[in-house]
Amino acid sequence: MSNDTIIWTQGGISEVPLQRFTGRVGAIEVATVEYDGSNRLWTWWSPLSEDIWGHAKEADGAKQAAEIWLRDWLENFRPFLEAGR
């Protein structure tokens, strides 16, 4: 996945930016990165799988970890997706 595959947008309320980013591929939400102030870490997770999440010290690190997980997870579907070609 190139850096342009997932488009990250920062959330906000009334034009006040939040410490939360949503990653999308097209119209599909694939990951969320949010600052956890109690642990002072950025937490990432994906709505594509219930039991996947992780932490990083910086937002960019959490985004990168989410992208790596997504790439690996999608490899499981390669045979299915290529069978339809």
Buried (B, 14 or more C-beta within 10 A) or exposed (E): EEEEEBEBEEEEEEEEEEEBBBBEBEEEEBBBBBBEEEEEBBBBBBEBEEEBBBBBEEBEBBBBBBBEBBEEBBEEEEEEEEEEE
